[in-house]
């Protein structure tokens, strides 16, 4: 999926699409594992290709997958960028659901 990076003033996040939230029963506190395949920088069409694994948590609202500050900084992520993400699994209440 390609999702826009947003900023709520304290952290960066992407909004998880409804169909994925429903299918994987994602709630606040869920952890989502996958890979960052690439970054489309704000205002540009150039894609920075990566294959970096991630393990991020749904915080605040059930649709907000937050990117840890240190990872956002290391990747150079800013609000308005787009992330190409590959979702692999969701951990809910200690149980891992493979997608």
C-alpha positions in Angstrom: 0.0 0.0 0.0 1.1 3.6 -0.6 0.0 5.8 2.3 0.5 9.5 3.1 2.6 10.4 6.2 0.7 12.7 8.5 1.8 14.6 11.6 -0.4 15.2 14.7 2.1 17.7 16.2 3.8 15.1 18.3 4.5 12.2 15.9 4.3 10.9 12.4 1.8 8.3 11.4 -0.1 6.7 8.4 -3.8 6.0 8.4 -4.6 2.3 8.1 -7.2 1.7 5.4 -10.6 0.5 6.7 -10.6 -2.8 4.8 -7.3 -3.8 6.4 -8.3 -2.6 9.9 -11.5 -4.6 9.7 -9.9 -7.8 8.2 -7.1 -7.9 10.8 -9.3 -6.6 13.6 -6.8 -3.8 14.4 -7.4 -1.8 17.5 -5.4 0.7 19.6 -2.4 -1.2 20.9 -2.1 -3.5 17.9 1.4 -3.9 16.5 1.8 -4.1 12.8 4.9 -5.7 11.2 6.0 -5.4 7.6 8.5 -3.7 5.3 9.0 -0.1 4.1 9.5 -0.7 0.3 10.0 2.9 -0.6 9.4 6.6 0.2 7.9 9.1 -2.3 9.2 12.4 -1.0 6.7 15.3 -0.6 6.2 17.3 -3.9 8.3 14.9 -5.9 7.8 11.8 -8.0 11.1 10.2 -7.2 10.9 7.1 -5.1 13.6 6.2 -2.5 13.7 2.4 -2.7 14.2 0.5 0.5 13.5 -2.9 2.0 13.5 -2.0 5.7 11.4 -4.0 8.2 9.1 -2.2 10.6 7.2 -3.0 13.8 5.0 -0.1 14.6 2.1 0.4 17.0 -1.4 1.7 16.6 -1.7 4.6 19.0 -4.3 7.3 19.8 -7.0 6.3 17.3 -7.5 2.8 15.9 -6.6 3.9 12.4 -3.3 5.6 13.2 -0.1 3.5 12.7 2.6 5.6 14.4 6.2 5.7 13.2 8.7 5.9 16.1 10.5 9.3 16.1 14.0 7.7 15.7 12.9 5.7 12.7 11.1 8.7 11.1 14.3 10.7 11.6 16.6 8.0 10.3 14.4 7.6 7.2 14.1 11.3 6.7 10.3 11.1 6.7 8.2 14.3 6.7 4.5 15.0 6.7 3.3 14.9 3.1 5.7 12.1 2.0 4.1 8.8 0.9 5.3 5.4 2.2 5.1 2.3 0.1 4.4 -0.3 2.8 4.1 -4.1 2.7 2.0 -5.3 5.7 2.9 -8.8 6.9 1.3 -9.4 10.2 -0.7 -7.8 13.1 -0.2 -8.6 16.8 -3.4 -8.3 18.8 -3.4 -9.2 22.5 -0.2 -11.3 22.0 -1.6 -13.3 19.0 0.0 -12.7 15.6 -2.2 -12.7 12.6 -0.4 -13.2 9.3 -1.8 -11.1 6.5 
